[in-house]
Each structure stands twice: as structure tokens, then as C-alpha cells.
């Protein structure tokens, strides 16, 4: 496997991200970066595409101050983690396996999962396949498809764009998915992991890996169906925090609320003024709400 590592110098001028880097070898020769701050109950923050743990910079200090150990990895292919250069090196199953390797390395138990976008596709499968390790789940602007479901028009447009645009601009994608106006400095921070196109194979392939009926690129619907069998009997606390301005995930929260037993009676919220990258628009509000939920 041919792997690139983004030069650390490209992260040197990023503000509001003072966290000490940690690394774990999740497969031979393949290193995953993660933030590990604070002490107490464990919160695992999983990002999506094409972001990285920088997306959680507003939330981490609040959660640490509230008394939680807060872990935010960069998925393989993103952030400070290694980046295989061949699209074929990435799969839905591998992302789950790599995250499981991180959890095993850190010997995590009683995990409180917060997951958004692809952090939910991989994270919810991870929790369903290792339910004994998880205490609570908070799903935010995410979903797991299952047999019989079709992609909505907004997602199909995004996937077409991701596979055809000659200029895959990570910072620009983050701006398209937020309500607030991002500064040039913030956009540059989202671009930092990808100094040229050779680093972007993982980011580009992600939308193609989302499985739907008649469009299951990597034959992952059976594994997603198995995850739903677990989620449909999941009685541990399950919270949904979705943005009111996310056309791709709009309405998905009601499916979780109807299907997951642990979602009954929870203080679900639609966050106003929040787009798909809800952590960027309303990170402080999310962190406070999450801390209250887990603390209760």
C-alpha cells in the first residue's frame, strides 16, 4: 500500500487547535492521528468528509472542562492521519476496522459516541458490532442506509460533484455545508491536510462508498442491515441532534427516533442555524447539550 503523510509543517499556523498529537498504527504501516484530552467518562467524536478533528476544536475544550476524556481521531485519509493514494485502498469495512483498532489500542470501554456524516456511517456500525463497548450514542446529521432505501436527490448531486469535479476543494466543501461564513483562515485549515490531489483519494471516494439499493459499490448493505438489527433493539440512551439547514440529512432524525428503542424519551433537538457541518456552525451549543445529555 502506497501511503502519504501530510507534512507537519502545513499544520503549523492553524489557530484554535492547540491539541497534542497522538498516533496509533491501525494496520501495518498505517497510522491514525487522534486528539486525546481530559479525564473522566470517554467521549469519542467522529468526523465525516472531507473534514478532520479540527471540526471539533470548538467542542473539545467545553467537553474537557465539563469533566470528560475527549477523543477525536482523524479518519484514515484525512487530517493528520496517513493517506493511501489508491482509491481501492479505502472501503466502508476498512474504516470500521481501523476505528476498532484505535479503540483496542486505547482500551476504551463505556464509550459515549458522537458521530456526524461519515462518522455516523462508520461509527454506528462500529457501535452495533461492538455494543458492549458503548454506553450512549448521539447521532448528528448522519444516517446508515439499509436494503430498500434509495439516495435522495441532494446526496446524488453531491456524489456526482465529488466524482467529477476537477478541483476537489475541502475548504470549499465545508463552506457549502455551513450556514455561517467561514474565514479564509478556517478554510485554509480544512485544506491543510491535502497539499495536492495525490492526498485526496480517500476524500474523493467516500461518497461512492455509501451503499444504497441498486448502488452498493462495495457490497456493504448486508453489514448495514446487520447494524440496523442491533440498533432496533438498542436500549441504551440514543440522542439525535440535527441541524435545521441540512438538505442531505433532513428528516433522518425521525427514522432514528422511531426505530431505536433507546431514543424514546430523550431530549432530541433540531439546532437552529446549523447546516450539515453542525460542529462548525454551532459547536459550543452542541458541546454543552452533549455534556448535559451524558452527565444526566
N, C-alpha and C positions, 0 to 999 in steps of 0.2 A: 504494500500500500504506500503510495507516494503522498507525503503529508507536508503541509506548510505550517509554520508558526509565525504569526504576525510579530514583527519586531517590537520589543517592549518600548522602544523609543517613541513609537506612534501613539502610545497612551500617556506620555509624559506630561502633556499640557492639559489633560482633562480635569476640569474643576468639579467639585462636589462629589468626588468619588475617591475618598481617602483610604479605601479599604485595603488591608494587606492581602496580597495574592497567595492562594494555596493551589496546589496541583495534585491530581490523582491519576495514575495510569489505569485507564478503564479497559484497555486492551493492549496487547504488546505494541509498544512504540507509539501509543496514542494517549495523549494527556488532556485531561479536562481541568479547566480552571474553575475555582469556586471561591466565593466570599464566605467567611465563617466568623461572625461577630456575635458577641454577647454570651450570656449564660442563662440557663433555665429551660423551660419547655422548648422543643425544637420546632421551628417553622421553616419549611422548605419552599422557597419561592422559585417557580419555574417560568421562564420567559418563552416567547414564541419567536416568530420570524418577521423581519431579519434583525431583531434586537439582541441584546445581551444583558448581563446583570446590571449594567448601567441604568437600565429601565427601572430598577428598584432602588436607585440612590435616594429617593425621597422617602421611601418606606423603611429602609433598614434602620436608620438612626431612631426612628419613633418606636419600632418594634424592640430594639435593643434597650431603649430607655424604659419600655414597659416591662422588661424582665424576661425577654425571650432570647434563646440562641437562634440566630437567623442565618440560614444558609442559602446562598443564591448562586447556583452553578451557571456557567456558560455552556450551553449545549455544544456538542462536537460540531465544528464547522462555524462557530460563532464566537464573538468576543475574543478573549484571551486563550480560548481552547484551541487545540490543534485542528487543522482543516485539511482533510483528504481532498485531493484535487480532482478525483474522478467522481462524477455523479453516481456511478454504480456502487461506490463505497458506502452510500447512505441508504438506509431503509427505515421504515417505521419501527420494525422489530429491533434493529440495531440501536436506535435511540433509546428505546425502553431498556435494552440490555446494558447500555453504557450508564444510564442513570442508576440502574440496580447495582452496578459495580461501585459507583460512588457511595451509595447508601451502605453497601457492605464494607467498604474501606473505612467509613466513618463510624461504623457500628451503630447506626441510627435505629431507634425504636420510638414508639409513641409519637410519630411524626404528624405535625399539623401541616397539611398540604395547601398551598395557594398556587393556583395554576391558571394561566391565560394563554389563549391562542394555541400554538403547538405545545406549549407547556401543559395544556389540558389533554390534548390527544395522547401524548406520551405519559403524562402524569397520572391520568385517570386509569389508563391501562396498567401502569406500574402499581397503583394502589389496589386495583382489583386483583392483580396477580400476586400481591404480597399484602393482603388485607390485614394480617396480624401485625404489621409494622406501622400502621397508620391509625391515628386517633380521631382526626377530623379532616374534612375536605372543604375547601372553599373554591368554587369554580367561578371564573370571571371571564366573560367574553370568549367562551370556548365551547367545544362540543366533541362528542365521539360519535361518528356515523355508525349505522348498523344496516344489516340487509334490509332492503326495501326502501331506503332513503335515497333521494336524489339531491344533487347540489343545487343551491339557489343561484339566481342569476348574478347576484353580486359576487359570489365566490367564483363562478365560472369566468367572469370578466377579469377578476384579479389573477386567476391562474393563467389565463391566456396572456395577460400582460407580462407575468413573471417569466413565461417561457419564450416570449417573442421579442421583448424589448432589447435593443442593443445596448442600452445603458441601464443596468440594474443598480439603482442608487438607493442604498439602505436608508440614509437620512431622509431622502425624499419620500420613501415609502412610509416612514414613521410620521412625516408631516401629513401625508394623505390620510392617515388613520387617527389623527388627533383633532380635537376641536380648537385647542389653544395654538397660538402661533409660536413655533419653535425658533429660538435664536440660532444664528449661524454657528455659534459655539456648540450648542446641543446637537445640531445636525452633523457637525464635524465629528462629534464623539460617537455617533452611531455609524459614521463612515469609517472611523479609525481601524476597525478590525479587517477592513477589506481594501488594502492599498492598490490592488488591481484585480482584474476579472479572474485571475487564477485562484484567488482566495474565495470566490463566491459560489463554488459548486454546490455546497450544502444549502446555501440560502436560495439559490435558484430552484433546486429540485424539490424543496419542501412542499409547495402547493401541489405538485404532481403526485405526491405520496399519500394525499388524503383520499381514503377509499370510499367510493360510492357504488351503488348498484350499476353494473354495466361499465364501470370506470374504475376498477380496482387494480391499479398499476402493479402493486406488489403483493396481491393476494392476501390482504390483511383484514378483510371483512370477517372471516371466521374468528380471528383473535378479538376483534372489536365486539362481535356478538357474544363471545365468552365473557368479556369485561362487563357487558350490559347485564348478563345473568347474575353477576356478583352485585352490581350496582342496584339491581332491582330487589335485592334483599339486604342492602346496606342499611343498617340501623344506627350506625354512629352518626354524630352530627354532620350535616351536609348543608352548606350555605351557598347561595348564589348572590353575587354582586356584579351586576351587568351595567354597562353604560347605556344612556338613553340615545346615543348618536352613533351606534354601530350597525350599519346596514347588513353586514355579513352575518353577525350572530344575533340579530334582533329576534326575540321570541324564543331562543333556545333555552332560556332560563326556566320557562314554564314547563318544558319537557322534563328537565331535571326534577322540578318541584312535584310533578305528577307521578314520576316513575321511581324516585329514590325514597324509600321509607324514612331515612334519616333526615330528609328535607322537610318533613312535616313539622309545623310549628316553629320553624326557625325564622329569624328576623331578616328575611330576604329583602334586598334593596335594589332599586334602579337608581344609579348615581347620575344626577343631572349634570349636564355639561361635560360628559365624558364620551369619547369616541372609542374606537377599537383598542387603542393603546391607553387603556384606562389609567394605568400607573403613571403615565406622563401627564395626563390631564388632571387627575385627582388622587395623586399618590398619598398625600397626607391624610385625606379623608379615608381612603382605603385602609391605610395602616391603622388608624385609630379604630375603625369599625372592626377590622380583623382582630386587633388586640382585645377588644371588648368581647367579641364572639368566643375566642379561645379562652380568655380569662373567666368567662361565665360557665 
